[in-house]
Amino acid sequence: MRRRDLLGWLAGASVVWPLAAGAQQKQPVIGFLSGTSAQRYAPFFAAFHAALAEGGFVEGKNIAIEYRWAEGAFDRLPAMAEDLVRRRVDVIVTSGGSVAALAAKNATDAIPTVFLAGDDPVAVGLVASLARPSGNRTGISFLVVQLNLKRLELLSELVPQAQTIGLLINPTNPTAAGRIVAQIEAAASRKKIALPVLRASSDSEIDAALAAFAAQHVDALLIGNDPFFNAERERFIALAVRYRIPVSYEAAEAVRAGGLISYGASFPAIYRQLGLYTAKVLKGAKPAELPVEQPTKFELAINLKTATALGLTVPQSLLAGAGEVIE
């Protein structure tokens, strides 16, 4: 290329390049804050990504996602939330317990936030009401704490001779733990069932708690709602087999892995709801105008093989109401 032509081309390019750069739109960024771990919750996050894609957003194509995983260490969540705020993400999405949603709430009242909360979001102070959340937050509430009463009833029906049912909670998740204990203690008292309560927030503490329950000769065990406990379902299943304790879980995934019984919302379904709501907010919907959604699908899952190994006969009434029976 001749020198004169090259100078002319560069002059033209100096005009075109800024125009092209100006024409490019900023890629929105989601700040994903979770009290859980990416590996243990991978099937649920797959449902979240699929729902985002339904709404027109694909990670690496037209959105970016900044992930913050607390790995069950809930005390790390406030700093993680503040970091996402400093990075000026376009929307914050929280999962893995109300504690993550509360960390986001304390970090910002400006960035739109879509939460996945197990507890009542009004009771814990996340929103003003389910129908009219107000502020910068909305999301999905999957009622795990409220469903504990149903879980206790089902466990009592499956183990009708149970006079002592243990309850395990995570003390580092104080909002959920306190409400779980209050609800279950009241229900157990009405049924004249003794309810020893133990606490665990690490693998070693889970091991010690199950050994202690076995030493107390509990007739059955209710695992409190907690993202860390959900991630440790394989540990619970192995310990339940070792000590021959009938255990009730929150999620059907535990029953598919060898656990005895579970009742609760479908986790893939609620993570799909989370993805759809996030897509709406990315398209400009105001969180204050989006009512907090609740699950529409609940699952009763029973593992007959595990029941047989424990010497339990599953009542026909339970089998008839189960959405999933594993033989």
N, C-alpha and C positions, 0 to 999 in steps of 0.2 A: 504494500500500500504506500502511495506517495505521501511525503510529509504533510503537504497541504490537505490531502484527503483525510489523513489521520487526525489532524487538528480539528477539521470540520466534524468528524465522527465523534471525537471526544466532547466537543462543544454541544452537540446534539444529545449525547448521552448524559451530560450533566443536567440537562433539563428533564430527560425521560426518567432517570433513576429516582429522583425525589418523588416524582409523580407516582411511580410504581410502588415505592415504599409507602407513600401516603395512602395508596389504594388498598394496601394489605390491612386487614382488620386484626386487632389484638385477639389472640386465642384465649378464651376464658379458662380460668384455673379453678378447680375444685380443691378445697382443703379438706381432706378426709381424716377425721379424728376418731380413733377407736380405742376402746379399752381392751380390745382383744388382740389376736395375732393373725397375720395374713394367712399363714399355713393352715391353721386349725379351722378357720372360717372360710376357706377358699370356695366351697360350693355355694355359700350364701352370697359372697361377693360376685360370683359369676352371674347370679340372678340380678344383682344390682347393675352390673355392666350391660347385661342384655336389655334391661329396661331403659337404661340411658340410650342405648342404640336405637330402641324403638322410638325414643323421643328425638332422635337425630343427632346424638352426640356420641362420638367414638374416641376413646382415649388414644392419643398419638396421631389422630387425624384432624379433629377440630376442637378438641379439648385437651387440657393437661390436668393431671391429678397429683397433688402433693399429699403423700401418705404419712400419717403419724400413728404408729402402733404402740400402745402402752404395754402390751404383752401381759396384761393382768396387774401391772403395777400402777394402780389408779392415781397415786400421788404424783405421777409424771404428767398427767393430763393437763393441769393448769399451764405449765410452761409450754407444752406442745401447742395448746390453743393460742397462747400469746404469740408464739412464733408464727403461726398461720396468719394472725392478724397483722403482724409486722410485714409479712410478705404480700399483703394486700390481695389475698385471694378473692375471687368473685363471689363464691358461696362456700359456706362451711357445712359439711355433712358429718353427722356424728352417729356412731353405733357402739354397741358393746356396753349398754347400760346407761341409766339416767345420769350417772356421774360424769360421763363424757359430755352429755348435753349441757349439764350445769357448768362445766368448765368453759364451754364455748359461750354460754350466757354471760359468765363473769368476765370474759375476755373482750366481748364486743356487743354493743347494742345497735350497731350500724350494718355490719356485713350480714346479708341474708343467711339464715341457718335452717337446715332441714335435719331434724333429729329422729332417731329411732330410740324410743324410751320404753323400758319395760314397765315402769311404774306409772301411776296416774300423773300426767304432766301438769295438771292444775294443782294437785296436792303438793307436789314438790317445787312448785313455783316457776315452771318453765313458761307457761302461758296463762293468760287471764281466764280463758274458757276454751273448750274444745271447738265450739262453733265459730268463735271470734277470737283467734289467738292473740291479736294485737302485737305491736312491736315487730321485731325482725325474725321471729321464729315460728315455725310450724313443723309438722312431721307426722310420724306414725307412733301410736301407743299400742303395744300389743298385750297389755293387761296381764303380764306374767304374775305379778304379785296377787292380783285379785283371783287368779285361777288356782291358787294354792289350796283354797277350800275344796275345790272340785278334786284336786289331786289327792287330798287327804281322804275324801270320801271313796275314791276309786281304790286307793291302797287298802283302806279298811275293808272294802268289799272283797278284794283279792286275798287278803290275809285276815279273815273274820275273827280269828282267835287272838289277834294282836291287842295286847293290853299296854304295851309300851312301844311307841314309835319315836325314833330319834329324828332330830332336825339339825342339819348342818348348814351354817351360814358363813358368809365371808365378811369379817368385820371391817375390811377396808372399803366396803361398799355400804356405808352406814345408812343411807336413805332407804335402800331396798331392804337391807337386813332388819332394821328396826320395825318396818311395817310387816315384814314376813312373820317375824316372831310374834308380834301382837295378834295378828290374824289367826295364826295356827294355834297359839296357846289358847285363845278363846274357844276355837272350834274343838280342840282336843279335850278341853275341860267339859264342854257340853256332852261329849261322847264318853266321858270318864276314861280317857286314855292318858297315861303318863307321857310327858313330852320332854325328855332330856335334850338340852340344846348345847351343841358344841360349835366351836368356831375354827376356821382354817383359811389361810390366805397364801399357802405355799404347798408344794408337793409333799414336803416332809410333814407338814401339819395335817394334810389330808390323810396321810398314812397313819399318823398318830391318832387322829379322830376316829377313823374306822376301827382301829384296834381297840380304842376305848369303848366304842359302841358295842363291839363284840364282847368285851369283858363285862359290859352291863347287861348282856343278853337281851338287847332290844329285839322286838319281834319283826320290825321293819324299819326302813329309813327313808326320809324325805330329803332330797337334796334341794336346798334353797336356790332360788333363781339368781344366777350370777354368770356373767360371760366367762370368767375364769374357770368356774366349775364346768361350764359347757365344753370349754376347750380341753378339759382334763377328763372327759367322759371315759376314755379307755382305761385310765388309772382307777376310776371308780368301779368300772365293770370288773377289772381284775381283782380288786379288793373285795367286792361283793361276792365273787366266786370263792375266794379264799376263806372268808368268814361266814359264808352261806347266809347272807342277809338279803331279804327282798328289798330292792331299792326302787324308788320312783324318781324319774328324771323329768326334766323340763322339755327336752326336744326328742323327736322321734329318731333322730340320728343315733342316739345312744342305744335305743332298742334294736335298731338294725345292726349295731355293732356287738350285740349280745346282752344288753341291759334288759330288765324285766318288763317295765311298764313306763309309759310317758303320756302326758296330756298337755297340750298347749297349742299355740298358734303355729302354723307352718312357717318355719324360718325362711325357706326360699321365697315363699309368697310375700312375707313382709319386707324382705330385702328388695323384691321386685317393686312393691309399692314405694319404697324409699327411692329407688331409681327413677320411677315415673314422676314423683313429686319434685325431685331434683331437676329433671329436665324442664318441668314447668317453670321453675324459678329461673333457670338459665335463659328461658325464653322471655322473661320479663314479668312473670306473675309475682305479686307481692305476697310474702309469707303471711302477713296479717289478714289477707283476704282468702287464704286457703285453710279451711277447717282441718283440725287434727283428725287424721283417719285412724280407724281401728280395724283389726283383722276381720276378715269374713270367713276364714277357714281355720278350724281347729281340728287337731288330730289326737285320737286315742290309739296308741300302738301297744301291742302286747307280743312278747316273745314266748311262744308256747314251749320251745325247747328249754329256755331258761327256767320257766315255771316248773316243768317236769323235773329238772335237775334239783330244784329246791323243794320238791315234794308237794307242790301246790296244784290244786285243781282249779282251773279258771272257770268261774261261773258262766253259764250260758248268757246271762244278761250282759256281762262284760264283752263277751265275744260278739254278741249281736250289735253292740254299739261301737265296736272298734273299726276304725278306718283301715287299719293295717294289722294283720295277724301274721307273725313269722313262725313258721313251723320247722 
